[in-house]
Amino acid sequence: MSVRERFVHRDRMQEHHHRMRWKTLEEGIQKLREVAVLEVLFGRGGQHDNDPDKVRCTGQMLWNLATLGPSQYATYIATIHPDNNRETVGSVANKLRNYESIISGPMQAQVSAVAKELRERMEEVTEEIREGEARENRVYWTVWIRWPGTSEPQKYEALVDTGSRCTLIPSEYVGTEPISIAGVTGGSQELTLLEAEVSLTGKEWQKHPIVTGSGAPCILGIDFLRNGYYKDSKGFRWAFGIAAVEAEGIKKLNGLPGLSENPSAVGLLKVEEQRVPVATSTVHRRQHRTNRDAVIPIHKMIRELESQGVVSKTHSPFNSPIWPVRKPDGEWRLTVDYRALNEVTPPLSAAVPDMLELQYELESKAAKWYATIDIANAFFSIPLAAECRPQFAFTWRGVQYTWNRLPQGWKHSPTICHGLIQAALEKGEAPEHLQYIDDIIVWGNTAMEVFEKGEKIIHILLKAGFAIKQSKVKGPAREIQFLGVKWQDGRRQIPTEVINKITAMSPPTSKKETQAFLGAIGFWRMHIPEYSQIVSPLYLVTRKKNDFHWGPEQQQAFAQIKQEIAHAVALGPVRTGPDVKNVLYSAAGNNGLSWSLWQKVPGETRGRPLGFWSRSYRGSEANYTPTEKEILAAYEGVQAASEVIGTEAQLLLAPRLPVLGWMFKGKVPSTHHATDATWSKWIALITQRARIGNPNRPGILEIITNWPEGENFGLTDEEEQEQVTHAKEAPPYNQLPAEETRYALFTDGSCRIVEATTGWLETYPVPHATAQNTILGLEKQILWRHGTPERIESDNGTHFKNSLINTWAREHGIEWVYHIPYHAPAAGKVERCNGLLKTTLKALGAGTFKNWENNLAKATWLVNTQVLPTEQAPPNPSPWEQEMEIKFQ
């Protein structure tokens, strides 16, 4: 069959290429000529004169020839330049024949080095082709940036990169915060962070933090892309993240009529001019030199405020200096240094809610959708009575001005503003919301519900006279920021841009920079377990009495806290109901206290954290006994937990040591460091608060467990059904013999092991109840003497129930079974032997447990050589005893 007959369609040419494998050179030339025939048959025009040898050899033809033939020819074929129009099928065939005669002759050895070089060149060409294809697949979008202090936007072509955690734009504008970006352009760059207005259309703008510098690449990162969905120049829709996809098609509040697009919009509240407290004495402070960068923006701002009636010229004996503050977006805020005026201003009852309490309340809503509203220049919307204005005078360029509206920087401005906005919302019967001064948030289970709530609140505020900027209205959305915190499904999280900013910070070089870093991370301390202990080396270098010295300890703490911030967990939501279990874990370490609150409902395999707290010891607390420290940790943990879940919710207490039960007797021990009043306070709060609703479980619930823990905490249904009795307590610390005080509260005394069938007792003295000592006792007393047991039973102590024990038992083929907590019959044989052993030890010690470790071996022998009465009831178990039951095959 001829070539013409075999290839009747051009579409089959690619299929033919895949069947062109050749072994000898002549086969390869024949395959190449067949492709040339196809070009003759289907080519545009008759420039080949029907001669396949005169057909121009293309790069694709050479590529197929090289890849489908022996490797010894591939390196040479790669050197033939495909862009040379003089290369035809015939000339390539001649070159290949000449090359074959060389490599098959005496010059083969000399050519091997050249062949290696050609092979490397071929790999380079292949890589260049791949990079070219990758560049062609990249997506670039046109972005408009309106930099701070400018009115005309600049146009950029930015790479859309969902792998970049931040947006980078090259410019000469410099932000106030330096930032180091690793991995950019193959290394590390020192850039700055500022906030600018960004648009993909040139019409709709939103403020966003941008990393910028003269050498920065032009990249749209996921931090910007996840904000919504977009249309490109071809009309295609792009959405990044589940929240963005779900938000598509949802009615947005920023599209409502009446919202302002003017970035300097100022309203005027329709109320009487406010009579505010007047200073008790005249304060006159002359103007300082201002930052040169702030002069022009502040001058422009004062002129605009004067035209809006917010400020006016005056003559007053009062004067306070202007204190320009640069905002994160690079723009300037006109504030006045009223610190001296604030000192002589009469007090006013504060009405601004606590920010943390608002966060706790919002957590309890567990909403699906949110919307936020920020009133534009709310302070400047509140009129002042004429007699109150002179005290707020300031001077600019030799002219004295004063505020006709409520100024920023005065200590009572937040209280007055919050109260007036709250009154306006109450008067308009606003739907359920939370308000912090001029920031408002609404929530709901559907987007439409949130839209309707937000629409009504916006209508009330506009009617009252406030101005609302379009760019300051967000939602409805599943994810939103309120008071600097990211909210989703009732959980509060650290925003991505905050994480990026903190993780990119360079190590501080001064006390001031260290304080700034601690200020940036301190707001998020509730997300970080043992925060205080981690950052304590950083606080050391900020003390006035210490010189700044950045050593290895500080560098380790700096790196660790940044890592913790980057992997911080979300907190909440706070759920309520009879099935919800709230568990408080507390611990007292060498350097301070720590506690965490977890919540679990039926059906969840893991608990959800509600918060982590920690602090260092204060004053004499470092001298407390270990018992007092543990109780102090539990006391403060109960206080913190009550703020989150309220005082009515059930709270289960899980201290690190079982030292709280005796507190329910209300008796203060005679030997302690804390005062009697402090002890009484601890006892009162813990005994009143830390109880649960199960009437069968009297008093406090104590669970010995690993710290912190997020899974399998709480009690199972089987445990709930058991009658619970309190364990017998040890003697007071001051009544213990001197030899035993060093073991009090920290040791199990001895490890007791009972064989299940015969009741044979083995004991092993241990200094501390740890998994390592448990394994050591088992190996020395059991495995090396009696062989490997089939089954071991024990209680749920942390020295038994942990990964180390589980791994050891699994490696030895031992089944380890845990007794039901607080259920003495589950360990009957052990308890009977335990009672006899204690009685024997006491008898050998002349009525005390003095030198018990020396008498342990003899006491064990005496127990094993007498008959155990089956009717003997076991004594109450001690919480400081380590015991287990063993069964052999």
Helices and strands as residue ranges (DSSP letters): H 3-6, G 10-12, H 13-17, H 25-42, G 52-54, H 59-67, H 71-77, H 89-103, H 108-137, E 140-146, E 154-160, E 168-170, E 177-184, E 187-199, E 206-213, E 219-220, H 222-225, E 229-231, E 237-239, H 242-247, G 253-255, H 292-307, E 311-313, E 325-326, E 332-333, H 339-343, H 355-365, E 369-375, G 379-381, G 386-388, G 390-392, E 394-396, E 399-403, H 413-427, E 434-436, E 439-444, H 447-464, E 468-477, E 480-482, E 485-488, E 491-493, H 496-503, H 511-522, G 525-527, H 531-540, H 552-566, E 581-588, E 592-600, E 608-616, G 619-623, H 626-645, E 652-655, G 661-665, H 676-689, H 717-720, G 733-735, H 738-741, E 750-755, E 761-765, H 771-778, I 779-783, H 784-786, E 791-794, H 803-811, E 815-818, G 824-827, H 828-844, H 852-864, E 882-887
